[in-house]
Amino acid sequence: MDLADVSLALLSAILHAGWNAAVKASRNPAQVMTAQMVLGAVLVVPALFWSGLPSLASCGWIVASTLMNVLTVSALLRAYELGGFGLVYPVVRSLAVLMVVPLAAVMTGEHLGTAGFLGILVISVALVVLAWDAARGQGITRAALVWILAAGVGTAAYIMCDAQGVRLSGSPWAYGFVVSITNAAAMAWRQRRGGSPWAQVSAHWMLALPVAIAAMGSYLLILWVWSHAPIAPAAALRDTSAIFAVLIAIFWLKEPFTRMRIAAVLLAAAAVPLLRFG
């Protein structure tokens, strides 16, 4: 990966961490999530007149990505109920990163060098360290592990769907705009018991609007990187969002900076040059 791709993948991770932290800190995360996705879809509709529609060759991947996204969100929400965000999110992301490596090799023929593989392994270890820090003193049930595994598989699946789809789309912007619209429609359907999507937007738009802009920026950046750069290293860099989320929690939410968290941040930092040259 060249320096520009590494920088954009890390910027995507920072934006991803920021908007997730804002949603998690809200009083009603599920409704804020729905509101930001609906607002994001509304924002990109005019942009389709500029980008045009993606190629028909990518349509199957758009459908698959949307389905995988809905299934993953469902599994994540259930896992959070049983295990908590601090434990579940890092483990899910580390599982996804490790699964993307063989999937990318099989589906696209991408094979990592030693440095690249070590970089992905180091980031996965950093994420597991975060989960271990969160889990100390807590038990975890077998049911939670099942939902975590399901969410990890789903995350790896939609990463591969998006990476494949954007390469066939003819435009990462057109692909991202359309997937944002289909994901918003799917999320609104999933959260229909919480009220109409427009009622949820009306109740939370002041928070949801900046969150939607950050989420859209994060997604479009990583799509642009995946459109030409190796999938697994870019996905690993984007999943340093968990590390940035910890830093946000420490400096914004005033959470403690434990030794385990320091270790995770240092490991993630060490992985960046490995992925850059791997």
C-alpha positions, -999 to +999 in steps of 0.1 A: +000+000+000+013+035-008+014+063+017-018+079+004-038+047+008-025+042+043-033+077+053-068+076+038-076+042+055-064+057+089-086+088+083-115+065+076-108+047+109-107+080+128-140+091+113-155+057+120-144+058+156-157+093+161-192+087+148-195+054+166-185+071+199-211+098+193-239+072+187-228+051+217-228+082+239-264+091+229-294+084+249-310+062+222-283+046+201-306+025+179-327+055+169-297+078+164-282+051+142-313+048+121-316+086+119-280+091+107-284+064+081-316+079+067-300+114+067-270+100+049-292+085+023-310+118+018-277+137+015-264+114-012-294+113-035-285+146-052-249+134-055-261+105-077-268+131-104-231+139-104-218+103-100-244+084-120-254+049-111-228+021-106-224-006-132-249-034-134-221-058-127-219-045-091-257-049-084-254-084-070-227-073-046-248-043-035-277-066-026-253-090-008-236-062+011-269-048+023-281-082+034-248-089+053-250-055+069-285-060+083-275-095+096-243-082+111-261-053+129-286-078+143-259-101+156-239-071+170-269-057+189-276-091+204-239-096+213-238-062+230-267-072+252-248-102+264-212-091+264-209-053+263-195-029+236-159-028+250-156-066+248-177-074+217-165-047+192-127-054+193-132-092+191-156-089+162-132-066+143-102-089+149-121-119+138-132-101+106-097-090+098-083-125+102-111-140+080-106-114+053-071-126+046-081-161+033-112-148+017-093-122-003-068-149-013-096-172-026-118-145-041-093-121-056-060-139-056-044-114-032-016-128-012+002-109+015+039-107+021+054-116+055+053-079+067+017-075+056+006-106+074+025-097+105+009-062+104-026-077+103-018-102+131-004-073+153-036-053+148-057-083+156-037-089+188-042-052+197-079-055+193-079-087+215-059-069+241-086-042+242-113-069+246-093-086+274-090-052+292-128-047+289-135-083+300-115-084+332-138-092+360-166-101+337-179-134+326-189-142+290-216-167+281-215-192+254-244-174+237-224-142+236-196-160+219-219-174+193-233-139+185-198-125+184-187-151+160-218-145+138-210-108+138-174-114+129-184-136+100-210-111+088-184-082+090-159-102+069-186-110+044-198-074+039-161-062+036-156-087+008-189-078-008-180-041-008-145-046-020-157-068-049-186-046-057-167-013-058-141-027-082-169-037-106-189-005-101-170+019-123-171+045-096-165+042-058-187+072-053-217+058-072-213+025-054-211+041-020-240+064-026-263+035-037-252+012-008-259+040+016-294+043+003-301+005+004-285+002+039-307+031+052-338+014+038-329-019+054-321-003+088-354+017+087-372-015+081-354-033+109-361-005+134-397+000+123-410-007+158-392+024+170-414+046+149-413+059+113-378+068+101-388+104+096-400+106+133-366+093+144-348+118+122-370+146+136-362+136+171-324+132+167-313+153+136-290+177+155-267+148+165-275+125+135-266+151+108-228+155+118-227+117+125-241+110+090-215+132+074-187+115+093-201+081+086-204+088+049-169+102+047-155+072+064-173+048+041-164+066+009-127+068+018-124+031+025-143+023-007-119+044-027-089+026-011-105-008-017-112+001-054-075-004-061-054-013-030-051-047-013-083-055+006-070-072+038-043-046+048-068-017+041-095-035+062-070-040+090-060-003+090-097+007+090-103-016+120-078+005+140-110+024+146-113+005+178-080+019+190-091+054+180-124+048+199-103+040+230-084+073+226-117+092+222-131+075+253-100+085+273-097+121+262-133+129+256-153+107+279-125+107+306-122+069+309-090+055+325-059+049+305-049+014+316-017-005+309-036-028+286-049+001+266-015+016+263-002-018+250-030-019+224-023+016+211+014+008+208+008-025+190-015-008+165+010+020+159+037-007+153+015-024+127+011+006+105+046+005+090+044-032+085+012-028+065+027+001+046+056-020+033+040-054+034 
